[in-house]
């Protein structure tokens, strides 16, 4: 599906996709290549896990990434057997997360696996169940600046296959399916949830569609692990204390393994 092109004056500005590959501000203007930076990187949404794994000198700091957030390090972690992996937290929401993603690409990373949580839209996704998104409904705004307007974006099938192979090798129960990326978690109404579920979405989160679009635009490898967190599949929201599950550290370890294999 091709959106309106420049000069067509669409009703909604977000549909004004510009295919020009060069922007006035490019990531390379603010994030220079770093010598020796690993190509493999884990994008981890869990600040507590990053502190546990990388904090207190357990990983080197290759750079401090800015965007008005103090102390936002790009770590380099020793993964054993002579392997090294970059690690960073992308913040919350597609606009911020993709800026850090872009900076990491400009610094030199090329193979990414993200790990984060998501709301469960369908019954039966137990707390901590692993989901590998193979497509995302684009209900956020960022992806529309990286590719022409369309309802969905597909994940890199080769990267998805690698992510799934790690889970199969480790014997981790998982589901591959479509996610719904939205900018507004407080506007996940019953009607919208029903419509997303009817078109095959099994989870809801805020960044996957944008990550997939940026990866395609920049020509880097990207896959994502989500774990089922809060439950939106019933008549009432169930928080399920989703941010305290031990699945978070386990998911990070899986992401580390997968990004090394991309």
N, C-alpha and C positions, 0 to 999 in steps of 0.2 A: 504494500500500500504506500503510495507516495503522497506526502502532504503538499500544501500550497508552497510554491516557490517564491523567492523574494520578488516584490512588485505586485503580487496577486492580491494583497490587502485582505487577508483572511479576517474573519470576525474575531478570532481569538489569537492574540500575539504568540502564544506558545506553539501555534501551528506554523509559524513562519520559519520553517527549517531552512538554514543556509548551508549548502553543501561545501562551501569554501572550507578547506582543511586548515587554513591558517587563521588564528585569532590575534587580536591586538596584543593580548597578554597570553603568552604561551607558558606552560609549566616550567620550561627550561629557563625562563627569565627569573624565576625565584628558587628553583631547585636544580643545582648543578650535579652532573654525574659524579659519583663517589667511587674512587678507585678501590677495587677489592670488595665492593658490596655484593652480597650473594644475589643471584638471579631469582632464587626461590624466596617467597615471602608469605607469611601468615598474617592475614588481616583479622585481628581478634577483637570482638566487641566487648569482651569480658575484662574490664580493668583489674578486677581482683585476681584473675588468672595471670595477666601480664605481670602484675606486681609479684606474684608468687614465683613465676618462672624467670623473670628478667630483672626484678628489682634487687636492691642491695648489692649491686655489682655482679650479679650472676650473668649478666650479658653486657656487652659493650654498647655504648651509644654512638651510632654512626653520624647522626644529625639530630637537631632539634627542629621539628616541623612546627610552623607558626600558626597563622590564621587566628590570632588574638587569644589562643588558648595557651597559657604558660606551661612549660615543661611537658611537651608532647613529643617524646623521643621516638626515633626510629632505631630500634635495637638490632644488634647482630648477636644471635644466640648460637652457641656451640651445640650442635645436634648429635655429636659423637661420630666416631669413625672418620674424622677429618671433614665432616660436613658442617656447613654453617647456613643459617636461615635468618632472614630479616623478619622482624616482628613489629607491628604497630597497631595502635587502636585508632579506628577511623572516626570515633565520635558517633553521634546518633543522627539519622536522617540523611537522605540522598545527597543534598547539596554539600554538606560538610564532608561526608564520607568520601565522595568522589574527588574532592579537592586533595585530601590526603592520599587517595589512590593515585591520582595524577602526579603528585609530588614523588611518590615512591617509584613510579615508572620513570620519571625524569631523573631520579637519582641512580637508576640502573636496574631495578628489579623487573623481571619479565614473566615469572610464573607464580601465580597467586592462588591461594585458597583462603576463603573467608570462613569464619565460624561465628555463629550468632544464634540467638533465640528467635522464635516466631510464635504467633498465636495459632492454635489449632482450629481449623474451620470445619473439620469433619469428625464425627464421633469415632472413637477407637484409637486416636493418636495419644498414647500414654505419655505422661510427663517424661521428657528426656528422649523420646523416640527420635531417631535421626531421619531427616528429610534431605534429599539432594534435589534442588530445583533444576529442572530441565527447561523451564520457560517461566516468564513472569508477565503478569498483566501490568501494563504501564499506567498505573493510577498515581504516579508521582510526576514531577515536572522535569527533573534533570535529564532523563533519557531523551526527551524531545529536542534537546540541544546537541545531541550526538548522532541521532539518526532520524530519518523522516518519520512523520507521524504514523502511528499504527497502534493496534490494540495490545499486541504482545511483542516480546523480544525472546528469542531462543538462546539458550546457553550453548556454549561450545560443546558439541557432542563428544569430541575426543577427551576434553577435560572432565566432563561428567563421567565418562567411562572409567577414567583413572580414579576419580573419587569413589565410584562404586566398587571398583576392584579392591581398593584398600579396605572398605567395609566388609566385603565378602571374605577377604583373606583373614580378617580379624574376627569374623563371625558376629558382626554387629547387625542386629535387626535394623532394617531401614526401608524407606519408601522413596521412590523417585517420582516427582510430579511437579505440577504447576503451583507457583506462589503468586500472591497478590501483593504488589508493592504500592504503598499509599503514603502520602505526606501527612495524613491527618488521623492518627489513631483514635481521637475523640469524636470522629465522624464515621466510625464503623457501625452504621445503623443496621438494624435487622434486615431491611430490604436490600441494602448493598451486600451484606454478608450472604444472603440467599442467592443473589445474582452471581456473585463470584463463585460460590459453591456449585451453582448450576453449570458454570462454564469450566469446571474442573479444578478450581483452586483448592488446595488442601491446607495451605498455611497463609498467613498474612504477616508482612513485615514492612520495612521502610526503604530498603536499599537495593535489593537484588536486581531489579530491572535496570537501575542506573549503573550498577557495577557491570552488568552484561553489556550494556551499550558502550560504556567507556572502553571495556576490554576489546570489543569489536573495532571501535574507532582507532585505538592505539595499536592494535595488532599484538596484544599480549594474551597469554593463557590465563583463564580464570575459571574456577569452580567454587562452589559454596556448600558448606554443611550448615544446616539449621537443626536445632532441636525443638521439639514441640514443648512450648511453655504454657502460657495461660490458655484456657479453653473457651472458645467462642462458638462452639458447635451446638450449644443447648439454648434453652429459653432465657437463661441468665448467665452473665459472665462469671467464670470461675478463675480466680487468680492463680490458684494451685501453688502459691509460694514459688513461682517458677524461677526466680533469680537466685535461689539457694541450692539448687540441685547439684549433685556431684557430676552430672553430665557435662558441665561446662569445661572442667579440666580435661575430661576424656575426649571431648570434641576438639579441644586445642591440639592434643597429641595426634589425633587422626588427621587434622589439617596440616600439621607439620610433616607427617609422613607423606601425605598426598602431594603437597607442593614440591617435595623433593623428587617425586616421580613424574611430574609434569614435563 
